[in-house]
Amino acid sequence: MHGFNAAHLYDTPGSYTVTLTVINGGGKRDVATMNVKVNGSDRKVYYVSNDGSDGNSGSSDSPFSSFSKAMSKAGSNTEIRFRRGDTFRVQAGATPSNASNLVIAAYGNGGSNPRLMWASNAPSTDKDFISVSLGNGVVIRDLTFQTPFTGDGKNRLNAVRPGGKNIAVIDCNFIDMTEGVNANWEPNGLLIQGNKA
């Protein structure tokens, strides 16, 4: 079926009423309503902070310090939380390929989005900060992706390359990227909302 699609991501558990109103070209209207229940999360949460150490457990009071260590824990039923206001060097992209129910986002009050900075000035061809080829239910939100390249045409870096189904990229910033979201893997159900480039 081709045409418009609607999507919404619920941040808070609870019961919700969803109403869809459709009006055709002739002005005929139809309404469908359904109730949905959003359960609380049972994901394992790992925290990352510039003040942390990769020898730590990744808990809120003992965070990791690097992108690579945190993303080595990215799998199904997991959250990776980067501290707001911090910058994390990305030596190589992360590929949590088959992850389901995965969140990669920010934590902390106030401050700017955590900045994921590509660490190499060497030419890079068609690389991704985060690629999820067969994911299901993956949310990437409130992050800033940045490279040291400024459109010289020699480098191709993408922030996110989603595949699989039900992927959301929300409220992220893309600075000096080739593509913020590269959807060439044709994910089924991709929500891209509130991002800036």
Disulfide bonds with the S-S distance in Angstrom:
none
